[in-house]
Each structure stands twice: as C-alpha cells, then as structure tokens.
C-alpha cells in the first residue's frame, strides 16, 4: 500500500525538484520582467528626438522647396584653358595610369587605332563618354577645352592634331 501512495505522490510533482531550482525560478521571474521594462523605456525615450530641421525651421523649409536645377553663370569671354591644363585637371586621373582600360598618356600602341578615327571621333567619344569613361561635356570645362585636351593627349602618342580654337577666334581666322 505504501508503494501505491508513493506513486501517486510522484505523479503530481512539478518541474521544480530542488530548493536551488525554486530559488532560480523565483529570481528569474522578477529579474527578466525588470530588464524587459528597462529595455522598453530605453527604446521609447531614445526615439523621442527632434526631427530634422526642427531647430532651424527656415533653413529646413528652404532645403525642401529648393529648385532641382541650378544655373551657373560664367564669363563667356574668359581665356580658354590649354589642353595640357585640362588633361592634368580632369583626364590624368585615368589616362596617366590606364585605369579601366583607358589608353595611357604617350602610349603609341594603345592610341594608334584611335588616332586613325580622327580628332572629331575622339572628341565625340570624350564629350559623350565611351566604355568606363563618363561624358565630359557640360562639366567644368567647355567643349573646346575638352577638345584641346583630346588633341594634347592624342598628340602625345604621335598624333598630328591641331588644338581646337575658340569659336569666335576660328571665325576671325577665316
């Protein structure tokens, strides 16, 4: 009979078997909710920051309503840059080291097939872009200055191109 009562008592026990397990369960039931509450408070208070432009609303409004395009006014009568200057400022970054397949400066082997196309084809490729080279037209330099850089670069590899002149100077020469 005592065996039978012992079996019934074992059947009704819970997962906590020792006093240490009970202590850990009690501790965890208080500590875990405290950390959850601290985490939620931190999350809510950290997200409460002023929006961009709240401190300087006039500047914020001006940035939001600014026009997409900009007009830059340049002196049309400024002296044009020489081909070497334009090459050093814009072209040398790739053509000096041959980056992304760009023909190197003064490399007659790489420039040979390109020289046969003529200056107009080379200028067209420079202004509109070709391969990894982006379009150079409309940048810091005007088309005539880009043409001068193309002539300088091609002539360094054995080309015999004449540097393009400014449109007004070309008409006056005629």
N, C-alpha and C positions, 0 to 999 in steps of 0.2 A: 504494500500500500504506500509505503513511503517513496518507492520508486515512481509510482504513478503521480504523486503530488509534485515531486521534483520535476518531472517532465512538463507538467502544466505551468510551473513557475518559470522555466526556461523559455517556453513558447511566448510569454508575454513581456520579455525584456526588450529594451530599445537598443539603438546603436551605441549608446554610451555605456561602456563596460567598466571603466576605471574612474577614480576621482580626478585624475590628471586630464582625461578626456573631457570631463564635465567642466573643469576649470578653463580649458582651452576653448570649448564651445561657448561658455559664458563670456569670456573675454572677446572672442571674435564677434559675438552678436552685438557688442557695444562699440568696438573699435571700427569695424567695417562701415557701419552707417555714419559714424563721425567723419571718416575720410571721404565718403561719398558726398556728404553735406558740404564739407570744406571745398571739394572739387567743384561742386555746382556753384557755390558762392564765388569762387575764383573765376569760373567761366562767365558768369553773368556780369561781374564787375569789370572784367578785363575788356569786354566787348562794348563797354559804355564810353567810347571815345568820340570826340567831336569829328564830324565829317570834314572832308577836305574843303577848305575854303570857308569854314565857319568862323575862323579867326579874322580873315580878311575877305569879307563878302564882295567888296567892289572888285578886287583882283580876280576872285573866283568867277564872278559874272562876266568879266571881260574875257577870261580864258574860254568860257563856254560859248560866247557869242562871236568869237573872233572869226574872221573870214578864212576860208580854206586856202585860197591862193594869196600870194603876195606879189607886189610889183616892186622891182628894184630898178632904180633909175641910175644909169651910168653915163659917164661922159662919152658921147659918141666920138668925140674928137681926140680922145686920149691916144697917146702913141701906142702902137701895137707892139706886143712882146715879140722878141726874136724866137726862132724855132728852138734854139738851144735852151733858152729860159723856160719855155713851155714844156719841153722834154724833161728838164730837171724837176720842174714843179709837179708834173702830172704823169708823165709817161715812164719815167725811170723806175718807178716802184716795181713795175712788172718787166719792162724790157731790159733793164740792167742785169737781172738775174735769170730771165727766161721763165718767169712764173706762169703756170697754167698753159704752157706751150707757146708763150709769146716769143717771137724771134728776138734774139739778143741784139743789143747795140753793136754795130760793126761786124755782125756775123754774115759774111757774104753768102755762105752756103744756105742759110735759112732765108735770107732776103732775096736770093736770086729769082725764084719763081714768082715772087710777089712783085719784084721790080718790073717784070715783063708785062704786068697788068696795067701799068701806067699810074701816074700820080692821081688822076681822077678816081680810079677804082680804090686806091689806097686811102684817099681822103674820105670816100663814101663809106668804106669799112670802119674808119676811125670815128666818123661822125655818127653813124647808125649802130655801131657795135658789131662784133664778129666773134663767134666762139665764146670764150670766157670773158672777153673784153666788153665792158658795157659801153653804151653810147656816150660819146664825148661832147656831142653837140648840145648847146644850151647850158653848159656848165660855167665855170669861172672864166673860161676863155672863149672868144668868139670863133666862128668857123675859119676865118682867115688865119688866126693864130694857131689853131689846131692844124691847119694845112701847112703852116710853116714848120711845125713840129714834125709832121709826117715827112716833109721834104728833108729836114735835117736828119731824121732817123734813117730814111732810105739812102740818103747821100753818104751816110757813114759806112754803109755796106757796099758802096760802089755805084749808087745811082747818080744820075746826072740831071736831077730835077731842079728847077728854079723855084725859089721861095715865092709863094703867092703874095701879091701886093694888095694893099687895101683897095676896096672898090673905087674910091674917088681917085686914088693915085693911079690905078690901072687906066681909068678913063682919061686922065690928064696925060698919060704917057702916049696915048693913041693920038 
